Amino acid sequence: MQRIAAKSPQAQRAYELVVSLQQRFVNRMQSLSLDHGSSRQFEPVEWFRAEGLHGGGMRYVATDKQVFNQASVNVSQVQYDADDSKSLASATALSSIIHPYHPLAPSMHLHVSWTEMKSGHGYWRVMADLNPAIENPQHTAAFHEALLAAAGKSLSDEMVASALAQGDRYFHIPALGRHRGVCHFYLENYFTDDAEADLLMAENVIASVIEAYHGLVNGTLAEKQSPQTEDFRKQLDYHSLYFFQVLTLDRGTTSGLLVHDQNDVGILGSLPTAVDRELIGSWKPNMPAPQGELLDALLACLPSPDPADDRRYGIDESVKKALADAVRKHYKQHPEAMALQASGDVIPPTVANHR
């Protein structure tokens, strides 16, 4: 099979950018494995949308379990140039989540995408957020400063402040009265009359985030601190929170799963390797109806607990596929529940209508 690329020159430029950033990020993460782990390579995994007729993507998955609990760096381009029934021309994206093995090293999520409609309108989405299991204020400050410095080269102070506020809103978990993570940046529906300047903005922000994050994790691992049992317990609690937020609130994840079932493992590649089923279940009373039904369905997908630790429930590819099916089934039965998903100040029509 062969992936058919989008015809638009802007979509082609966006694809060149996200592939370049993907390689940069994979190389930085691979260097962590070389310096602190077993030197195992990230593995490429390709997927196809409608057997390549509408594009597809490539993700790189970490295999060095000495350094990474879970890590996936994904590039995709879905296009509908030959489908007159779609108003969307193409969506080109880089999306990644890194969960280090060491509980004192923070997790991090980033996303950058170019979405183009057949009307000719297009826009950028740029997201980055730091997600420590155990917060290090110095890490938070460094990540925040890197975001401000990079975004400030292209965006006004008001727009940077808005992106930080939108990030805080998007990653807030109402049922728990707290956020996922400690520093959030979410620039939505961004475009100006200068297409090259817009692309450079996206490149600068994501490249800066990549370098800042590599520095934080590399510095943590270089200190060679031995994690304590309590540190790993806090990490399991954080991973459980991440699971809860992604599968019950994250609009991008839900929309992606509702569009098709041809990349379920890739879309849920951000999930950590294990969660605490009982902890997640304890949050159900705080959820609005009908989301408690969704949580029950998600928890039913988890296998038996780890014999060595009855609070740990593993998540492998078969579990991810079951979780994806549970999400689709829930929103087909309760389409009104999409209104309970997270959002910033603007919900793009491509996301609101699940593309």
VOBA-1610 file (N, C-alpha, C; in pm, whole numbers, padded with zeros to 5 digits, always signed):
BEGIN
Met+00084-00120+00000Met+00000+00000+00000Met+00087+00125+00000Gln+00033+00231-00051Gln+00102+00358-00056Gln+00009+00470-00011Arg+00060+00558+00074Arg-00020+00670+00122Arg-00023+00780+00016Ile-00141+00825-00019Ile-00157+00934-00116Ile-00156+01066-00040Ala-00064+01155-00079Ala-00045+01282-00008Ala-00148+01385-00053Ala-00166+01486+00029Ala-00254+01597-00004Ala-00197+01676-00121Lys-00285+01732-00202Lys-00241+01806-00321Lys-00200+01949-00289Ser-00254+02006-00185Ser-00231+02146-00154Ser-00085+02174-00123Pro-00026+02279-00183Pro+00113+02315-00151Pro+00132+02347-00003Gln+00033+02411+00059Gln+00045+02442+00202Gln+00045+02315+00286Ala-00038+02219+00249Ala-00041+02092+00321Ala+00090+02017+00302Gln+00148+02028+00184Gln+00276+01963+00159Gln+00387+02026+00242Arg+00384+02158+00254Arg+00483+02227+00338Arg+00464+02189+00484Ala+00340+02179+00527Ala+00312+02141+00665Ala+00362+01999+00691Tyr+00345+01911+00594Tyr+00391+01773+00610Tyr+00544+01768+00621Glu+00613+01846+00539Glu+00759+01852+00549Glu+00802+01899+00688Leu+00729+01997+00741Leu+00762+02049+00873Leu+00743+01943+00981Val+00627+01878+00984Val+00602+01784+01094Val+00693+01662+01085Val+00729+01620+00965Val+00824+01509+00952Val+00961+01550+01005Ser+01002+01674+00974Ser+01131+01723+01024Ser+01131+01731+01176Leu+01022+01783+01234Leu+01012+01792+01379Leu+01004+01654+01443Gln+00938+01561+01377Gln+00931+01424+01428Gln+01070+01363+01437Gln+01149+01378+01332Gln+01284+01322+01334Gln+01370+01389+01440Arg+01352+01518+01456Arg+01427+01590+01559Arg+01393+01537+01698Phe+01264+01516+01723Phe+01221+01469+01854Phe+01266+01324+01878Val+01249+01240+01778Val+01294+01101+01792Val+01444+01096+01819Asn+01521+01177+01748Asn+01666+01178+01770Asn+01701+01222+01911Arg+01630+01324+01962Arg+01656+01369+02099Arg+01620+01261+02200Met+01508+01195+02181Met+01468+01088+02272Met+01560+00967+02258Gln+01606+00941+02135Gln+01698+00830+02115Gln+01830+00855+02186Ser+01871+00981+02193Ser+01996+01013+02263Ser+01985+00983+02412Leu+01865+00996+02469Leu+01846+00959+02609Leu+01870+00809+02628Ser+01824+00731+02533Ser+01846+00587+02540Ser+01994+00554+02527Leu+02063+00625+02440Leu+02207+00601+02421Leu+02286+00639+02545Asp+02248+00748+02610Asp+02324+00799+02724Asp+02286+00734+02857His+02160+00689+02868His+02113+00646+03000His+02044+00509+03000Gly+02030+00448+02885Gly+01953+00325+02879Gly+02024+00212+02807Ser+01946+00134+02735Ser+01999+00014+02667Ser+02029+00038+02520Ser+02014+00162+02474Ser+02046+00202+02336Ser+01953+00138+02232Arg+01838+00090+02275Arg+01744+00031+02181Arg+01677+00141+02100Gln+01655+00109+01972Gln+01602+00208+01879Gln+01450+00222+01889Phe+01401+00342+01857Phe+01258+00360+01837Phe+01217+00279+01712Glu+01102+00216+01718Glu+01055+00135+01606Glu+00949+00210+01525Pro+00963+00213+01391Pro+00861+00278+01308Pro+00741+00187+01286Val+00622+00246+01290Val+00498+00173+01264Val+00415+00257+01168Glu+00383+00202+01052Glu+00306+00276+00952Glu+00159+00233+00956Trp+00070+00328+00929Trp-00072+00294+00919Trp-00132+00367+00799Phe-00244+00317+00751Phe-00305+00368+00628Phe-00452+00402+00651Arg-00495+00514+00597Arg-00635+00552+00601Arg-00699+00508+00471Ala-00795+00416+00479Ala-00861+00360+00360Ala-00757+00304+00264Glu-00666+00222+00318Glu-00559+00158+00242Glu-00471+00259+00169Gly-00458+00377+00225Gly-00372+00481+00170Gly-00443+00580+00081Leu-00567+00549+00040Leu-00640+00640-00049Leu-00655+00778+00013His-00675+00781+00145His-00691+00908+00216His-00572+00935+00308Gly-00456+00884+00272Gly-00335+00911+00349Gly-00309+00809+00458Gly-00259+00858+00571Gly-00222+00769+00681Gly-00112+00835+00762Gly-00021+00753+00815Gly+00084+00812+00896Gly+00192+00715+00937Met+00289+00769+01009Met+00401+00692+01062Met+00425+00736+01205Arg+00435+00639+01295Arg+00470+00671+01433Arg+00594+00594+01472Tyr+00671+00654+01564Tyr+00790+00589+01618Tyr+00763+00560+01766Val+00786+00435+01804Val+00752+00388+01938Val+00878+00346+02011Ala+00893+00392+02137Ala+01011+00359+02215Ala+01010+00211+02255Thr+01128+00151+02255Thr+01142+00011+02297Thr+01236-00004+02416Asp+01300+00105+02457Asp+01396+00100+02569Asp+01322+00122+02700Lys+01288+00013+02767Lys+01209+00021+02890Lys+01292+00069+03010Gln+01422+00082+02994Gln+01504+00141+03100Gln+01483+00292+03108Val+01443+00351+02998Val+01427+00496+02991Val+01281+00538+02980Phe+01201+00459+02906Phe+01065+00500+02876Phe+00962+00400+02930Asn+00863+00453+03000Asn+00745+00374+03032Asn+00662+00357+02905Gln+00644+00467+02834Gln+00573+00467+02707Gln+00612+00592+02632Ala+00636+00579+02502Ala+00671+00696+02422Ala+00633+00670+02277Ser+00562+00766+02219Ser+00518+00753+02081Ser+00524+00890+02016Val+00582+00896+01896Val+00595+01022+01821Val+00529+01000+01686Asn+00415+01063+01664Asn+00328+01030+01552Asn+00315+01143+01451Val+00327+01110+01324Val+00297+01204+01216Val+00185+01143+01131Ser+00090+01226+01094Ser-00018+01178+01008Ser-00058+01286+00910Gln-00108+01242+00796Gln-00174+01333+00702Gln-00293+01258+00642Val-00411+01308+00675Val-00534+01254+00619Val-00587+01357+00520Gln-00622+01311+00398Gln-00672+01405+00298Gln-00794+01345+00227Tyr-00881+01436+00181Tyr-01003+01395+00112Tyr-01014+01466-00023Asp-00903+01479-00092Asp-00902+01549-00220Asp-00997+01484-00320Ala-01013+01352-00314Ala-01096+01281-00412Ala-01236+01251-00359Asp-01271+01306-00244Asp-01401+01279-00184Asp-01481+01409-00176Asp-01572+01428-00270Asp-01648+01553-00278Asp-01747+01570-00164Ser-01771+01463-00087Ser-01867+01473+00023Ser-01807+01539+00146Lys-01675+01556+00148Lys-01606+01613+00264Lys-01574+01760+00241Ser-01596+01841+00345Ser-01554+01981+00338Ser-01409+01998+00380Leu-01357+01898+00450Leu-01216+01900+00491Leu-01128+01855+00375Ala-01027+01935+00342Ala-00932+01896+00239Ala-00824+01806+00297Ser-00763+01850+00408Ser-00656+01770+00468Ser-00629+01814+00612Ala-00573+01722+00689Ala-00528+01750+00825Ala-00392+01684+00841Thr-00291+01766+00870Thr-00152+01721+00879Thr-00102+01750+01019Ala-00049+01648+01089Ala-00021+01668+01231Ala+00101+01589+01280Leu+00164+01646+01381Leu+00260+01577+01467Leu+00201+01576+01606Ser+00194+01460+01668Ser+00143+01449+01804Ser+00228+01348+01879Ser+00262+01380+02003Ser+00350+01291+02078Ser+00322+01300+02228Ile+00342+01188+02295Ile+00346+01184+02441Ile+00465+01099+02482Ile+00539+01150+02578Ile+00653+01077+02633Ile+00628+01056+02782His+00627+00930+02825His+00620+00896+02967His+00753+00829+03004Pro+00844+00898+03071Pro+00970+00833+03111Pro+00945+00725+03216Tyr+01039+00633+03225Tyr+01032+00529+03327Tyr+01058+00587+03466His+01156+00678+03474His+01195+00736+03603His+01084+00829+03652Pro+01030+00808+03770Pro+00916+00890+03817Pro+00949+01035+03844Leu+01078+01070+03857Leu+01115+01209+03879Leu+01134+01285+03747Ala+01134+01214+03634Ala+01141+01278+03503Ala+00999+01303+03453Pro+00966+01424+03411Pro+00827+01456+03375Pro+00786+01396+03242Ser+00657+01367+03231Ser+00599+01334+03101Ser+00574+01465+03026Met+00554+01454+02896Met+00527+01574+02816Met+00444+01536+02694His+00349+01623+02658His+00266+01607+02540His+00286+01728+02450Leu+00293+01703+02319Leu+00294+01814+02224Leu+00210+01777+02102His+00162+01880+02036His+00082+01862+01915His+00097+01985+01828Val+00116+01964+01698Val+00112+02074+01603Val+00045+02022+01477Ser-00050+02099+01425Ser-00121+02051+01306Ser-00165+02167+01218Trp-00173+02136+01089Trp-00227+02228+00989Trp-00353+02164+00932Thr-00466+02233+00944Thr-00594+02184+00893Thr-00639+02277+00781Glu-00676+02217+00668Glu-00712+02296+00551Glu-00848+02251+00498Met-00938+02347+00479Met-01069+02318+00426Met-01069+02335+00274Lys-01168+02274+00208Lys-01175+02286+00063Lys-01216+02426+00018Ser-01264+02505+00112Ser-01294+02645+00083Ser-01167+02727+00066Gly-01053+02669+00108Gly-00926+02739+00102Gly-00879+02789+00237His-00969+02792+00336His-00931+02837+00470His-00849+02729+00539Gly-00745+02772+00610Gly-00663+02679+00686Gly-00617+02742+00815Tyr-00577+02659+00910Tyr-00534+02712+01039Tyr-00441+02613+01109Trp-00363+02669+01202Trp-00269+02591+01283Trp-00326+02568+01423Arg-00293+02454+01479Arg-00316+02425+01621Arg-00180+02387+01680Val-00143+02451+01790Val-00014+02424+01854Val-00040+02402+02003Met+00003+02288+02055Met-00019+02254+02195Met+00110+02199+02255Ala+00131+02227+02383Ala+00243+02168+02457Ala+00209+02175+02605Asp+00234+02066+02676Asp+00206+02067+02820Asp+00299+01971+02892Leu+00342+02015+03009Leu+00434+01937+03093Leu+00353+01864+03199Asn+00379+01735+03214Asn+00296+01650+03300Asn+00381+01566+03395Pro+00431+01624+03503Pro+00512+01547+03598Pro+00425+01464+03692Ala+00475+01345+03726Ala+00411+01267+03832Ala+00442+01330+03967Ile+00563+01386+03979Ile+00608+01454+04100Ile+00665+01588+04054Glu+00595+01697+04083Glu+00636+01825+04026Glu+00770+01872+04081Asn+00853+01921+03988Asn+00977+01988+04020Asn+00959+02134+03976Pro+00949+02228+04070Pro+00923+02368+04033Pro+01024+02424+03933Gln+01149+02379+03940Gln+01250+02427+03846Gln+01218+02378+03705His+01170+02255+03693His+01130+02204+03562His+01013+02285+03507Thr+00915+02312+03592Thr+00798+02388+03549Thr+00840+02526+03498Ala+00926+02592+03573Ala+00970+02726+03534Ala+01048+02724+03404Ala+01135+02626+03386Ala+01216+02617+03264Ala+01129+02591+03142Phe+01033+02501+03156Phe+00943+02470+03044Phe+00859+02592+03008His+00808+02659+03110His+00727+02780+03090His+00807+02888+03019Glu+00930+02909+03063Glu+01015+03012+03003Glu+01047+02980+02858Ala+01070+02852+02828Ala+01099+02812+02690Ala+00978+02839+02600Leu+00859+02810+02649Leu+00738+02838+02573Leu+00721+02988+02548Leu+00738+03066+02652Leu+00723+03211+02639Leu+00822+03269+02539Ala+00947+03224+02549Ala+01050+03278+02461Ala+01023+03244+02315Ala+00984+03120+02288Ala+00960+03078+02150Ala+00833+03141+02094Ala+00724+03136+02170Ala+00598+03191+02121Ala+00606+03343+02106Gly+00682+03407+02194Gly+00693+03553+02190Gly+00763+03607+02067Lys+00832+03521+01993Lys+00897+03566+01869Lys+00795+03597+01760Ser+00679+03533+01767Ser+00580+03547+01660Ser+00445+03599+01707Leu+00414+03581+01835Leu+00282+03612+01886Leu+00287+03731+01980Ser+00178+03804+01986Ser+00169+03915+02080Ser+00160+03862+02222Asp+00190+03949+02318Asp+00179+03909+02459Asp+00037+03864+02491Glu-00060+03934+02434Glu-00200+03899+02459Glu-00233+03760+02406Met-00180+03726+02287Met-00209+03596+02229Met-00139+03485+02305Val-00017+03509+02352Val+00054+03410+02433Val-00023+03384+02562Ala-00068+03491+02626Ala-00144+03476+02750Ala-00274+03399+02725Ser-00336+03424+02610Ser-00459+03353+02575Ser-00432+03204+02555Ala-00320+03171+02488Ala-00286+03030+02465Ala-00259+02957+02596Leu-00194+03024+02690Leu-00169+02963+02821Leu-00301+02943+02897Ala-00391+03042+02887Ala-00520+03031+02956Ala-00607+02922+02893Gln-00603+02914+02760Gln-00680+02808+02693Gln-00627+02671+02732Gly-00496+02660+02744Gly-00438+02532+02787Gly-00485+02494+02926Asp-00486+02592+03016Asp-00533+02564+03152Asp-00679+02520+03151Arg-00757+02583+03065Arg-00898+02546+03058Arg-00914+02405+02999Tyr-00841+02376+02892Tyr-00857+02248+02822Tyr-00817+02130+02911Phe-00710+02147+02987Phe-00658+02035+03066Phe-00709+02034+03210His-00813+02111+03237His-00877+02106+03368His-00970+01985+03374Ile-00972+01918+03489Ile-01056+01799+03510Ile-01163+01836+03612Pro-01284+01872+03567Pro-01387+01919+03660Pro-01420+01820+03772Ala-01422+01690+03740Ala-01458+01590+03841Ala-01360+01586+03956Leu-01237+01630+03931Leu-01133+01624+04034Leu-01092+01762+04083Gly-01139+01866+04018Gly-01102+02001+04058Gly-00954+02029+04045Arg-00890+01970+03944Arg-00747+01991+03924Arg-00713+01976+03776His-00588+02005+03743His-00543+01996+03604His-00463+01868+03580Arg-00457+01830+03453Arg-00358+01732+03410Arg-00233+01809+03371Gly-00131+01800+03454Gly-00008+01871+03424Gly+00003+02005+03494Val+00117+02072+03469Val+00149+02195+03543Val+00172+02316+03453Cys+00190+02295+03324Cys+00214+02406+03232Cys+00148+02369+03100His+00056+02453+03053His-00025+02419+02936His-00026+02534+02836Phe-00007+02500+02709Phe-00011+02598+02600Phe-00101+02542+02492Tyr-00201+02618+02450Tyr-00296+02569+02351Tyr-00336+02685+02260Leu-00273+02692+02143Leu-00303+02794+02042Leu-00392+02729+01937Glu-00514+02778+01923Glu-00613+02716+01835Glu-00655+02812+01724Asn-00680+02751+01605Asn-00738+02825+01493Asn-00653+02947+01458Tyr-00521+02926+01449Tyr-00429+03038+01426Tyr-00395+03049+01278Phe-00408+03170+01223Phe-00366+03198+01086Phe-00357+03349+01069Thr-00267+03391+00981Thr-00256+03532+00943Thr-00246+03537+00791Asp-00216+03653+00739Asp-00200+03667+00594Asp-00063+03620+00547Asp+00026+03588+00639Asp+00162+03547+00605Asp+00180+03398+00637Ala+00159+03313+00537Ala+00162+03168+00558Ala+00300+03121+00604Glu+00406+03179+00550Glu+00541+03136+00589Glu+00571+03174+00733Ala+00527+03292+00775Ala+00548+03334+00913Ala+00470+03244+01009Asp+00351+03202+00968Asp+00271+03113+01052Asp+00340+02978+01069Leu+00393+02926+00959Leu+00464+02799+00965Leu+00588+02811+01053Leu+00659+02922+01043Leu+00780+02944+01124Leu+00744+02953+01271Met+00630+03013+01303Met+00585+03019+01442Met+00567+02879+01497Ala+00496+02794+01421Ala+00471+02658+01466Ala+00602+02582+01485Glu+00693+02601+01391Glu+00824+02534+01401Glu+00901+02581+01524Asn+00903+02712+01548Asn+00981+02765+01660Asn+00929+02715+01794Val+00797+02715+01811Val+00740+02673+01939Val+00768+02525+01965Ile+00742+02441+01868Ile+00759+02297+01890Ile+00907+02260+01902Ala+00992+02320+01821Ala+01135+02292+01832Ala+01189+02333+01968Ser+01142+02446+02018Ser+01185+02492+02150Ser+01139+02397+02260Val+01016+02350+02249Val+00961+02256+02347Val+01042+02126+02346Ile+01076+02079+02228Ile+01156+01956+02217Ile+01290+01970+02289Glu+01357+02081+02263Glu+01489+02101+02324Glu+01478+02119+02475Ala+01378+02195+02519Ala+01360+02216+02663Ala+01330+02085+02734Tyr+01242+02006+02674Tyr+01203+01880+02738Tyr+01322+01782+02743His+01395+01773+02635His+01514+01686+02636His+01607+01726+02749Gly+01627+01855+02768Gly+01716+01901+02875Gly+01666+01861+03013Leu+01535+01869+03035Leu+01479+01834+03166Leu+01498+01685+03196Val+01466+01600+03100Val+01477+01456+03124Val+01624+01415+03131Asn+01706+01468+03043Asn+01848+01434+03045Asn+01911+01473+03178Gly+01877+01593+03228Gly+01931+01638+03355Gly+01887+01549+03470Thr+01761+01506+03468Thr+01710+01418+03573Thr+01782+01285+03572Leu+01796+01225+03454Leu+01859+01094+03446Leu+02008+01101+03478Ala+02071+01213+03443Ala+02214+01228+03470Ala+02243+01234+03620Glu+02145+01276+03698Glu+02164+01283+03844Glu+02169+01145+03908Lys+02117+01045+03835Lys+02122+00904+03880Lys+02063+00884+04019Gln+01951+00953+04045Gln+01880+00932+04170Gln+01803+00800+04164Ser+01809+00722+04269Ser+01737+00595+04275Ser+01593+00620+04320Pro+01495+00590+04235Pro+01356+00613+04275Pro+01316+00525+04392Gln+01231+00579+04479Gln+01179+00504+04591Gln+01044+00442+04554Thr+01002+00344+04633Thr+00873+00281+04608Thr+00760+00383+04604Glu+00767+00480+04694Glu+00663+00583+04699Glu+00662+00669+04573Asp+00780+00688+04512Asp+00787+00764+04387Asp+00711+00691+04276Phe+00730+00560+04267Phe+00660+00483+04165Phe+00510+00479+04194Arg+00472+00481+04320Arg+00330+00484+04353Arg+00267+00616+04307Lys+00337+00727+04328Lys+00288+00856+04280Lys+00281+00858+04128Gln+00376+00793+04064Gln+00373+00786+03918Gln+00252+00706+03870Leu+00221+00595+03937Leu+00103+00516+03900Leu-00024+00599+03918Asp-00029+00678+04024Asp-00145+00765+04046Asp-00158+00867+03934Tyr-00045+00927+03893Tyr-00048+01023+03784Tyr-00090+00956+03653His-00035+00837+03625His-00073+00766+03503His-00222+00735+03502Ser-00279+00708+03619Ser-00423+00684+03630Ser-00500+00811+03598Leu-00452+00924+03647Leu-00513+01053+03617Leu-00506+01080+03466Tyr-00393+01051+03405Tyr-00375+01072+03262Tyr-00477+00988+03184Phe-00489+00862+03219Phe-00585+00771+03157Phe-00726+00830+03166Phe-00763+00876+03284Phe-00895+00931+03309Phe-00921+01054+03221Gln-00826+01145+03217Gln-00845+01269+03140Gln-00852+01240+02990Val-00761+01158+02939Val-00755+01132+02795Val-00881+01062+02747Leu-00929+00964+02821Leu-01039+00882+02772Leu-01178+00934+02807Thr-01188+01029+02899Thr-01321+01082+02933Thr-01338+01229+02897Leu-01227+01299+02869Leu-01237+01443+02845Leu-01170+01492+02718Asp-01067+01424+02670Asp-00985+01480+02562Asp-01061+01475+02429Arg-01102+01591+02382Arg-01184+01601+02262Arg-01110+01552+02138Gly-00981+01582+02129Gly-00905+01538+02013Gly-00897+01387+02004Thr-00872+01321+02118Thr-00866+01175+02120Thr-01000+01114+02083Thr-01106+01163+02145Thr-01240+01110+02118Thr-01278+01128+01972Ser-01255+01247+01917Ser-01289+01275+01778Ser-01212+01183+01684Gly-01083+01163+01713Gly-01003+01075+01630Gly-01056+00932+01629Leu-01098+00883+01744Leu-01151+00747+01751Leu-01286+00734+01682Leu-01366+00843+01682Leu-01497+00838+01619Leu-01489+00846+01467Val-01381+00901+01414Val-01367+00915+01269Val-01351+00779+01203His-01264+00695+01258His-01238+00563+01198His-01168+00476+01302Asp-01154+00348+01269Asp-01091+00253+01361Asp-00960+00198+01304Gln-00897+00273+01214Gln-00779+00223+01144Gln-00648+00262+01211Asn-00655+00336+01322Asn-00533+00374+01392Asn-00558+00381+01543Asp-00637+00288+01595Asp-00671+00292+01737Asp-00548+00285+01827Val-00456+00195+01795Val-00336+00180+01878Val-00251+00305+01873Gly-00244+00368+01756Gly-00166+00492+01745Gly-00230+00606+01820Ile-00363+00622+01808Ile-00432+00731+01877Ile-00420+00715+02028Leu-00423+00590+02076Leu-00411+00564+02220Leu-00268+00527+02259Gly-00174+00563+02172Gly-00033+00539+02203Gly+00018+00621+02319Ser-00062+00722+02359Ser-00022+00807+02471Ser-00047+00742+02607Leu-00124+00635+02610Leu-00158+00574+02740Leu-00036+00509+02803Pro-00018+00523+02933Pro+00094+00457+03002Pro+00073+00306+03007Thr+00173+00234+03054Thr+00167+00088+03050Thr+00079+00027+03158Ala+00046+00103+03263Ala-00038+00050+03370Ala-00107+00163+03445Val-00222+00131+03503Val-00298+00228+03583Val-00355+00157+03707Asp-00405+00239+03798Asp-00469+00190+03920Asp-00619+00190+03896Arg-00677+00073+03875Arg-00819+00062+03842Arg-00908+00114+03955Glu-00872+00081+04078Glu-00956+00122+04191Glu-00954+00272+04211Leu-00838+00335+04193Leu-00830+00480+04205Leu-00917+00548+04101Ile-00908+00502+03977Ile-00989+00561+03871Ile-01137+00543+03901Gly-01175+00425+03946Gly-01314+00398+03977Gly-01367+00486+04089Ser-01279+00529+04179Ser-01323+00612+04292Ser-01368+00751+04247Trp-01334+00790+04124Trp-01371+00922+04074Trp-01509+00924+04009Lys-01569+00808+03990Lys-01698+00800+03920Lys-01807+00885+03984Pro-01822+00888+04117Pro-01931+00967+04176Pro-01927+01115+04142Asn-01810+01166+04101Asn-01797+01307+04069Asn-01828+01339+03923Met-01857+01236+03843Met-01876+01256+03700Met-02022+01284+03667Pro-02046+01373+03569Pro-02184+01397+03526Pro-02235+01281+03442Ala-02366+01259+03446Ala-02426+01157+03361Ala-02418+01202+03214Pro-02396+01111+03119Pro-02383+00966+03134Pro-02238+00918+03140Gln-02145+01004+03180Gln-02004+00969+03171Gln-01963+00859+03268Gly-02042+00838+03373Gly-02014+00726+03461Gly-02025+00593+03387Glu-02118+00586+03291Glu-02132+00465+03210Glu-02005+00443+03126Leu-01951+00553+03072Leu-01828+00542+02995Leu-01715+00490+03082Leu-01703+00543+03204Leu-01595+00500+03291Leu-01609+00351+03324Asp-01730+00306+03351Asp-01751+00163+03377Asp-01705+00078+03259Ala-01738+00123+03139Ala-01700+00048+03019Ala-01549+00046+03000Leu-01484+00158+03029Leu-01338+00165+03016Leu-01270+00072+03117Leu-01315+00076+03240Leu-01254-00007+03343Leu-01276-00155+03316Ala-01387-00189+03253Ala-01414-00329+03219Ala-01316-00382+03115Cys-01250-00292+03042Cys-01152-00333+02941Cys-01019-00374+03002Leu-00994-00332+03126Leu-00865-00360+03188Leu-00857-00507+03231Pro-00742-00569+03214Pro-00728-00711+03248Pro-00713-00730+03398Ser-00678-00851+03437Ser-00655-00880+03579Ser-00534-00802+03629Pro-00529-00772+03759Pro-00417-00695+03814Pro-00287-00773+03810Asp-00178-00699+03821Asp-00045-00757+03830Asp-00037-00844+03956Pro+00003-00971+03945Pro+00011-01058+04063Pro+00102-01002+04173Ala+00200-00921+04132Ala+00292-00864+04231Ala+00241-00734+04292Asp+00136-00676+04233Asp+00082-00549+04282Asp-00062-00539+04235Asp-00155-00565+04325Asp-00296-00572+04284Asp-00356-00436+04249Arg-00278-00328+04261Arg-00326-00197+04217Arg-00287-00166+04072Arg-00203-00246+04013Arg-00154-00220+03877Arg-00230-00306+03777Tyr-00289-00238+03678Tyr-00359-00306+03569Tyr-00290-00267+03439Gly-00239-00365+03367Gly-00160-00338+03248Gly-00244-00293+03129Ile-00180-00216+03040Ile-00244-00168+02917Ile-00155-00207+02799Asp-00200-00303+02718Asp-00126-00342+02599Asp-00211-00309+02476Glu-00167-00354+02358Glu-00238-00318+02235Glu-00381-00371+02233Ser-00401-00492+02284Ser-00536-00547+02284Ser-00628-00466+02374Val-00575-00417+02486Val-00654-00333+02576Val-00686-00200+02508Lys-00590-00143+02437Lys-00614-00015+02368Lys-00725-00029+02265Lys-00727-00141+02193Lys-00833-00162+02094Lys-00968-00175+02163Ala-00972-00243+02276Ala-01098-00256+02350Ala-01144-00121+02404Leu-01048-00041+02453Leu-01083+00093+02503Leu-01139+00180+02391Ala-01077+00173+02273Ala-01125+00252+02159Ala-01268+00212+02122Asp-01296+00083+02122Asp-01432+00036+02091Asp-01531+00085+02195Ala-01489+00085+02322Ala-01578+00132+02430Ala-01611+00280+02413Val-01513+00360+02375Val-01537+00503+02353Val-01636+00524+02238Arg-01613+00454+02127Arg-01702+00470+02011Arg-01846+00429+02046Lys-01859+00317+02113Lys-01992+00268+02150Lys-02065+00369+02239His-01990+00427+02334His-02053+00521+02427His-02107+00644+02355Tyr-02027+00703+02266Tyr-02071+00828+02204Tyr-02172+00806+02092Lys-02177+00684+02039Lys-02285+00653+01946Lys-02417+00641+02020Gln-02412+00590+02143Gln-02532+00579+02225Gln-02569+00713+02289His-02467+00796+02317His-02490+00923+02387His-02417+01036+02312Pro-02459+01071+02192Pro-02389+01177+02118Pro-02391+01311+02191Glu-02492+01333+02275Glu-02499+01458+02350Glu-02385+01472+02450Ala-02321+01361+02485Ala-02213+01364+02582Ala-02087+01431+02528Met-02079+01451+02396Met-01965+01524+02341Met-01957+01665+02396Ala-02069+01719+02439Ala-02070+01854+02497Ala-01995+01858+02629Leu-01968+01742+02689Leu-01897+01735+02816Leu-01747+01722+02797Gln-01702+01718+02672Gln-01560+01706+02644Gln-01489+01839+02668Ala-01359+01831+02690Ala-01278+01950+02713Ala-01276+02038+02588Ser-01256+02168+02609Ser-01243+02260+02497Ser-01170+02384+02543Gly-01111+02453+02446Gly-01058+02585+02473Gly-01168+02687+02446Asp-01130+02806+02402Asp-01229+02909+02374Asp-01301+02884+02243Val-01236+02806+02152Val-01292+02782+02020Val-01285+02632+01993Ile-01396+02575+01943Ile-01397+02436+01896Ile-01405+02439+01746Pro-01298+02402+01674Pro-01301+02407+01529Pro-01407+02312+01473Pro-01469+02346+01360Pro-01573+02260+01305Pro-01524+02121+01271Thr-01397+02107+01235Thr-01345+01974+01203Thr-01344+01883+01325Val-01323+01941+01442Val-01325+01863+01565Val-01467+01845+01615Ala-01544+01953+01610Ala-01682+01946+01658Ala-01763+01842+01581Asn-01732+01827+01452Asn-01806+01732+01369Asn-01728+01603+01347His-01621+01583+01425His-01541+01460+01419His-01478+01438+01282Arg-01459+01544+01206Arg-01401+01537+01073Arg-01478+01435+00987
//
